[in-house]
Amino acid sequence: MFKTISIIVILVTIFGVGFFFIVKRALKKRLDYYLSKNNKKKFETFHN
C-alpha cells in the first residue's frame, strides 16, 4: 500500500515539474516575442 502511494506521488511530482518547465519555456518565448515586437515599435517611433 505505502509503495503504491509513494510511486504515485513521485510520478505526479515528476510530471508536474516537467509540465512546469514546458509551460515556463513556452511563456518565455511568447513574452520575448511580444517584448521585442513592442521595442521595435518604440524604436521606429523615436526615429521617425
URRAWO-V59798 format. One record per helix or strand of 3 or more residues. SS is the DSSP state (a for helix, b for strand). FROM is the first residue (numbers start at 1). TO is the last residue. If there is no record, write none. Layout:
ss->SS from->FROM to->TO
ss->SS from->FROM to->TO
This chain:
ss->a from->2 to->47
